[in-house]
């Protein structure tokens, strides 16, 4: 059988460790580089894990969770800042 892709592996690890992926948050745009966080609920607390946006988006699609983007990041990406 085919081996899991990285985003499938991360989803499996989160699940097997008792976490629940809540959403993906594109948090920052700095020097033409985007930053993202995986927001995982574990034992009633929200844990944020740094992640490359490309990996975070692939994981969000796989896990069917929402993707949020900080307003200032949207503004900057659209040339409004």
LOMARZA-301849 format. One line per field, with one value per residue: x, y, z of N, C-alpha, C in turn; residue in three letters. Coordinates in steps of 0.001 Angstrom, whole numbers, plus 500000, padded with zeros to 6 digits. Layout:
n.u = [X  ...]
n.v = [Y  ...]
n.w = [Z  ...]
ca.u = [X  ...]
ca.v = [Y  ...]
ca.w = [Z  ...]
c.u = [X  ...]
c.v = [Y  ...]
c.w = [Z  ...]
residu = [ALA  ...]
END
This chain:
n.u = [500844  500364  502614  502044  501496  503165  501311  499191  500408  500948  498313  497469  499259  498516  495879  496318  497697  495778  494877  492933  492621  491854  491846  493571  495871  496925  499301  501166  503058  506172  508923  508381  507669  505377  503794  502495  500176  499305  496368  495589  493434  493887  493327  491466  492787  494097  496588  499214  501039  503902  504125  504850  503104  502287  502305  500479  498108  497697  497251  494926  493080  493078  492171  489829  489349  488830  490533  492115  493017  495104  493953  495710  497621  496144  495531  498106  498941  497179  498029  497226  498522]
n.v = [498810  502358  504706  507034  510499  513539  515396  513672  512012  513853  514531  512044  511665  513795  512999  510420  511134  512229  514751  517417  518799  522077  524349  526171  528796  531496  533522  535599  537798  538245  539821  538828  536244  533884  532908  530272  528661  525641  524986  523281  521427  520130  518242  520162  522561  525054  524545  525961  525331  525957  526108  525450  527369  526048  523325  523449  524218  522019  520089  521143  520822  518023  517308  518640  521174  524630  527445  530240  533681  536258  539616  541764  540453  539682  542243  543220  541319  541864  544280  546489  547652]
n.w = [500000  499460  500952  503644  502897  503921  505111  505662  507512  509618  510355  511302  513461  515174  515771  516928  519207  520716  520097  518576  515576  515111  513391  510791  510835  509114  509958  509673  507549  506540  505205  502583  503199  504261  507328  509317  511578  513167  514815  517556  519582  522739  525522  526421  526054  523837  521541  519750  516864  515042  511501  508051  505638  503229  503932  506034  504720  503008  504983  506165  504076  503858  506451  506531  507793  508802  507258  508399  508007  509090  509365  508763  507261  505019  504032  503427  501544  499536  498714  500155  502252]
ca.u = [500000  501179  503011  501328  502153  503479  500116  498440  501154  500714  496927  497447  499975  497650  494769  496801  498141  494604  494599  491879  492992  490725  491933  494878  495890  498026  499436  502144  503796  507384  509955  507855  507498  504176  503929  501208  500115  498271  495748  495180  492860  494372  492965  490747  493618  494476  498036  499574  502287  504414  504069  504908  501748  501952  501973  499263  496966  497488  496665  493552  492263  492966  491396  488584  489219  488913  491788  491927  494157  495097  493516  496852  498263  495303  495733  499439  498977  496367  498635  496524  499366]
ca.v = [500000  503573  505296  508299  511768  514255  515946  512537  511600  514835  514350  510803  511894  514631  512156  509354  511721  512752  516139  517669  519961  523006  525170  526646  530249  532165  534545  536673  537927  538984  539729  537986  534876  533682  532037  529670  527872  524628  525192  521941  521351  518952  518320  521404  523737  525278  524537  526452  524742  526626  525224  526130  527508  525028  522102  523710  524206  520614  519427  521640  520166  516618  517185  519392  522210  525972  528185  531648  534530  537521  540729  542538  539638  539839  543596  543319  540456  542513  545562  547563  548225]
ca.w = [500000  499402  502233  503851  502611  505158  505761  506207  508699  510683  510803  512074  514719  516016  516216  517812  520471  521410  519736  517596  514771  515062  512194  510358  510926  508423  510991  509468  506291  506890  504171  501504  503686  505076  508491  509676  512806  513344  516124  517978  520921  523470  526945  526683  525792  522447  521334  518423  516388  513853  510335  506751  505118  502225  504661  506800  503806  502620  506142  506307  503051  504255  507687  506346  508818  508213  507145  508717  507665  509829  508517  508267  506220  503826  503524  502828  500361  498499  498403  500854  503320]
c.u = [500886  501462  502310  502175  502325  502230  499216  499091  500885  499295  496813  498126  499114  496533  495231  497319  496993  494292  493476  492250  491763  490694  493391  494814  497134  498228  500270  502713  504981  508443  509594  507706  506264  504487  502547  501332  499013  497682  495050  494611  493296  494068  492339  491538  493963  495991  498297  500953  502683  504476  504251  503486  501367  501573  500667  498025  496670  496827  495213  492617  492029  492022  490055  488330  489368  490332  491461  493201  494023  494755  494687  497609  497468  495520  497066  499527  498202  496901  497974  497368  500587]
c.v = [501249  504119  506638  509507  512520  514776  514840  512048  512550  514700  513114  510977  512724  513786  511108  509867  512405  514205  516220  518944  520843  523788  525476  528163  530778  533468  535763  536624  538831  538738  538714  536522  534817  532711  531519  528908  526832  524896  523894  522012  520038  519165  519668  522677  523826  525400  525018  525918  525443  525636  526049  526226  526439  523710  522271  523645  522785  519839  519856  520981  518706  516447  517912  520366  523582  526529  529653  532408  535832  538666  541524  541778  539753  541209  543753  542501  541075  543895  546743  548208  548875]
c.w = [500000  500800  502404  503446  503929  505856  506313  507501  509867  511229  511685  513431  515674  516611  517227  519153  521223  521137  518720  516843  514601  513759  511892  510377  510214  509195  510624  508056  506596  505818  503088  501902  504574  506212  508864  510985  512672  514718  516512  519385  521545  524938  527297  526441  524314  522357  519912  518053  515090  512692  509067  506209  504093  502892  505429  505908  503337  503756  506335  505301  503420  505437  507618  507498  508164  508195  507399  508378  508448  508880  507954  507180  504924  503196  502822  501545  499199  498131  499085  501937  502731]
residu = [UNK  UNK  UNK  UNK  UNK  UNK  UNK  UNK  UNK  UNK  UNK  UNK  UNK  UNK  UNK  UNK  UNK  UNK  UNK  UNK  UNK  UNK  UNK  UNK  UNK  UNK  UNK  UNK  UNK  UNK  UNK  UNK  UNK  UNK  UNK  UNK  UNK  UNK  UNK  UNK  UNK  UNK  UNK  UNK  UNK  UNK  UNK  UNK  UNK  UNK  UNK  UNK  UNK  UNK  UNK  UNK  UNK  UNK  UNK  UNK  UNK  UNK  UNK  UNK  UNK  UNK  UNK  UNK  UNK  UNK  UNK  UNK  UNK  UNK  UNK  UNK  UNK  UNK  UNK  UNK  UNK]
END
